[in-house]
């Protein structure tokens, strides 16, 4: 009888122990600045992370409370870490805790530390807790600039850390003093003078190496481009560039009326783009070739319309014909089966182009300036032509999948939730309306209502990409932009 009593007690104790063992906690020191009577001074905080099975949610608990930008930075850093490892984080929930002795100034400077700790937790690697990093985290795992570096290094020394990682390019900072002289401080040398090592880190790779002593992510070898993509872009760019030659022959054969001003878009500018397109194509840069030739086609189409000296009635007929083409293509598109990734990508490409063409034609009717009107009609015409080119790639080439509308809808809604959060933060930081991004987000919600989940996912992903690019530049000074772009290219 006693044995029977002991068994459930043992099971109960085991049930309590197992969750504790699963929820391993990871920790790293954060460097910050806080307000003081003298201005600002360095401060430290503790960052903790636990990962548990879940649905990809991010939870942040802070003591004392922090600003909204810290919450956004935490989610973004988590996303960067997941992308860095190329893992799906939707099966885990992430619990972050930031604890400080006093109120610290909010900001994204903890991004690099949060991203690094997330990678370490996902890989379950031991880290050196006597090291700290300060810097933003940007797409691609780049470490971005922040302020208060000297004060943060001093704060790290005060709690006996041995090393501080700072953003690459931030070694030399101007010391703010009540003097007429600009004093520049070498932070690395300053660290030596107070007994702490300071090292520049350009990327998440660098940060993780210093924290763990390991190369967590191997360097990429030359990325193998999918043959299907190469063949598709080859055919597309070839068609666009052949059309450039065809349109040019027509335009050159037309009589030029000297009374018509063609200064807005000259034939020379189209010729320049055609040459660039040919060079790119001959060097197997098919996407660039297609882009150049498309630009040439728009210019040639504009000149073609302009030289005809069309009546209002004829312009209306052309616009109506183009709109009819859009409607026919849209109907054809919706009747096609999407069975492969290539099909899905082609569907999105066609849909985006005909929607843009439809919008351009609508705006052309409102244009009072003839040059603006013809430019929009020419652009719409070429967008329709490129949509036709993409449409023929919706032919089930490649590996087939069972595309489930419920999964597409779920993915779209999750992506839109992320986009909304990023958008609210970035729009609060920039004195710009971000109208185009907002329109894409609104359009994605309309796609959900119309059950066009593929386009919703496309627009949500595109919007997120644009917003994260803007977010990466929020802390940049004008003098740092060139260096930041070079890091991206490297």
Residue pairs with C-beta under 8 A, 6 or more apart in sequence:
22 52
23 50
23 51
23 52
24 50
24 51
24 121
24 124
25 48
25 49
25 50
26 48
26 49
26 50
26 117
26 120
26 121
26 127
27 46
27 47
27 48
27 49
27 117
27 129
28 46
28 47
28 113
28 116
28 117
28 127
28 129
28 132
28 211
29 44
29 45
29 46
29 47
29 129
29 132
29 156
29 159
29 161
30 44
30 45
30 46
30 47
30 98
30 100
30 110
30 113
30 132
30 134
31 42
31 43
31 44
31 109
31 132
31 133
31 134
31 152
31 153
31 155
31 156
31 164
32 42
32 43
32 44
32 45
32 100
32 104
32 105
32 107
32 109
32 110
32 148
32 152
32 155
33 40
33 41
33 42
33 43
33 104
33 105
33 147
33 148
33 151
33 152
34 40
34 41
34 42
34 43
34 102
34 103
34 104
34 105
35 103
35 105
40 105
40 148
40 151
41 151
41 154
41 155
42 148
42 150
42 151
42 152
42 153
42 154
42 155
42 156
42 158
43 100
43 101
43 102
43 104
43 155
44 100
44 132
44 155
44 156
44 158
44 159
45 98
45 99
45 100
45 104
46 97
46 98
46 99
46 100
47 96
47 97
47 98
47 110
47 113
47 114
47 117
48 96
48 97
48 98
48 99
49 94
49 95
49 96
49 97
49 117
49 118
49 121
50 94
50 95
51 92
51 93
51 94
51 95
51 121
51 122
52 92
52 93
52 95
53 91
53 92
53 93
54 91
54 92
54 93
55 90
55 91
55 93
56 89
56 90
56 91
56 92
56 93
56 414
57 93
57 94
58 74
58 75
58 78
58 93
58 94
58 96
59 93
59 94
59 95
59 96
60 70
60 71
60 74
60 96
60 97
60 98
61 95
61 96
61 97
61 98
62 70
62 97
62 98
62 99
62 100
63 97
63 98
63 99
63 100
64 100
64 102
64 103
66 98
66 104
66 106
67 106
67 107
68 106
68 425
68 428
69 106
69 107
69 108
69 425
69 429
70 98
70 106
70 107
70 108
70 110
72 108
72 421
72 422
72 425
73 107
73 108
73 110
73 111
73 114
73 136
73 137
74 96
74 110
74 114
75 418
75 421
76 111
76 137
76 422
76 468
76 471
77 110
77 111
77 112
77 114
77 115
77 118
77 137
78 89
78 94
78 114
78 115
78 118
79 89
79 418
80 111
80 115
80 137
80 138
80 139
80 141
80 204
81 114
81 115
81 116
81 118
81 119
81 122
81 204
82 88
82 89
82 118
82 122
83 139
84 115
84 119
84 141
84 204
84 217
85 119
85 122
85 123
85 217
87 122
89 122
90 414
94 118
96 114
98 110
107 146
108 136
108 137
108 146
108 474
108 475
109 134
109 135
109 136
109 146
109 147
109 148
110 134
111 135
111 136
111 137
111 144
112 133
112 134
112 135
112 136
112 137
112 143
112 165
112 167
112 201
112 204
112 207
113 132
113 133
113 134
114 137
115 137
115 141
115 204
115 207
116 127
116 133
116 204
116 207
116 208
116 211
117 127
119 204
119 208
119 216
120 127
120 208
120 211
120 212
123 216
125 212
125 214
125 216
126 212
127 211
127 212
128 210
128 211
128 212
128 213
130 160
130 161
130 162
130 163
131 161
131 162
131 163
131 164
131 165
131 210
131 211
132 156
132 161
132 163
132 164
132 165
133 143
133 164
133 165
133 166
133 201
133 207
133 210
133 211
134 146
134 149
134 152
134 164
134 165
134 166
134 167
135 143
135 144
135 145
135 146
135 165
135 166
135 167
135 170
135 201
136 143
136 144
136 145
136 146
136 167
136 472
136 475
137 143
137 144
137 204
138 144
138 471
138 472
139 468
139 469
139 472
140 203
140 488
141 203
141 204
141 205
142 202
142 203
142 204
142 472
142 484
142 487
142 488
143 165
143 167
143 168
143 201
143 202
143 203
143 204
143 206
143 207
144 167
144 472
144 475
144 476
144 484
145 167
145 169
145 170
145 475
145 476
145 477
145 480
146 167
146 170
146 475
149 166
149 170
149 173
149 187
150 173
150 175
150 185
150 187
150 190
152 164
153 164
153 166
153 187
153 190
153 191
153 194
153 196
153 198
154 194
156 164
156 196
157 191
157 194
157 195
157 196
161 196
162 196
162 197
163 196
163 197
163 198
163 199
163 210
164 191
164 196
164 197
164 198
164 199
165 199
165 200
165 201
165 206
165 207
165 210
166 187
166 198
166 199
166 200
166 201
167 200
167 201
167 202
168 200
168 201
168 202
168 206
168 487
169 200
169 480
169 483
170 187
170 200
171 186
171 187
171 188
171 198
171 200
172 184
172 185
172 186
172 187
173 184
173 185
173 187
174 182
174 183
174 184
174 185
175 183
175 184
175 185
177 183
187 198
188 198
188 199
188 200
190 198
191 197
191 198
192 198
199 210
201 207
201 210
202 487
203 487
204 217
205 215
205 216
205 217
208 214
208 216
208 217
209 215
209 216
228 342
228 397
228 398
230 284
230 286
232 342
232 393
233 286
233 287
233 290
234 286
236 286
236 290
236 386
236 389
236 390
236 393
237 277
237 280
237 281
237 286
237 287
237 289
237 290
237 293
238 281
239 389
240 277
240 289
240 290
240 293
240 294
240 297
240 386
240 389
241 274
241 277
241 278
241 281
241 289
241 290
241 293
243 293
243 297
243 385
244 270
244 273
244 274
244 277
244 293
244 296
244 297
244 300
245 274
247 296
247 297
247 300
247 301
247 304
248 267
248 270
248 271
248 274
248 296
248 300
250 300
250 304
251 267
251 300
251 303
251 304
251 307
252 267
254 304
254 307
254 308
255 307
256 262
256 307
257 307
257 309
260 306
260 307
260 309
261 371
262 303
262 306
262 307
264 302
264 371
264 375
265 299
265 302
265 303
265 375
266 299
267 299
267 300
267 303
269 299
270 296
270 299
270 300
270 303
271 296
273 292
273 293
273 295
273 296
273 299
274 292
274 293
274 296
276 288
276 292
277 288
277 289
277 290
277 291
277 292
277 293
277 296
278 289
280 286
280 288
280 289
280 292
281 289
294 382
294 386
297 382
297 385
298 375
298 378
298 379
298 382
299 378
301 377
301 378
301 379
301 381
301 382
302 374
302 375
302 378
304 378
305 318
305 374
305 377
305 378
306 371
306 374
308 314
310 318
315 373
315 377
318 377
319 361
319 364
319 365
319 377
322 357
322 361
322 377
322 380
322 381
322 384
323 358
323 361
325 384
326 354
326 357
326 358
326 361
326 384
329 350
329 354
329 384
329 387
329 388
329 391
330 354
332 391
333 347
333 350
333 351
333 354
333 391
333 394
336 343
336 347
336 394
337 343
337 396
338 344
338 347
338 394
338 403
338 454
339 396
339 400
339 401
339 403
340 396
340 397
340 398
340 399
340 400
340 401
341 398
341 399
341 401
342 393
342 397
342 398
343 394
343 395
343 396
343 397
343 398
344 403
344 454
346 390
346 391
346 393
346 394
347 394
347 454
348 454
348 455
348 458
349 387
349 390
350 387
350 390
350 391
350 394
351 452
351 454
351 455
351 458
352 455
352 458
353 383
353 384
353 386
353 387
353 390
354 383
354 384
354 387
356 380
356 383
357 379
357 380
357 381
357 383
357 384
357 387
358 380
360 376
360 377
360 379
360 380
360 383
361 376
361 377
361 380
363 376
364 372
364 373
364 376
364 377
364 380
367 373
367 376
405 451
405 453
408 453
408 454
408 456
408 457
409 448
409 451
409 453
409 456
411 453
411 457
412 444
412 447
412 448
412 453
412 456
412 457
412 460
413 448
415 457
415 460
415 461
415 464
416 441
416 444
416 445
416 448
416 456
416 460
418 464
419 441
419 444
419 460
419 463
419 464
419 467
420 441
422 464
422 467
422 468
422 471
423 434
423 437
423 438
423 441
423 463
423 467
425 471
426 434
426 467
426 470
426 471
426 474
427 433
427 434
427 438
429 474
430 470
430 474
434 470
437 463
437 466
437 467
440 459
440 462
440 463
441 459
441 460
441 463
443 459
444 455
444 456
444 459
444 460
444 463
445 456
447 453
447 455
447 456
447 459
448 456
472 484
473 481
473 484
476 484
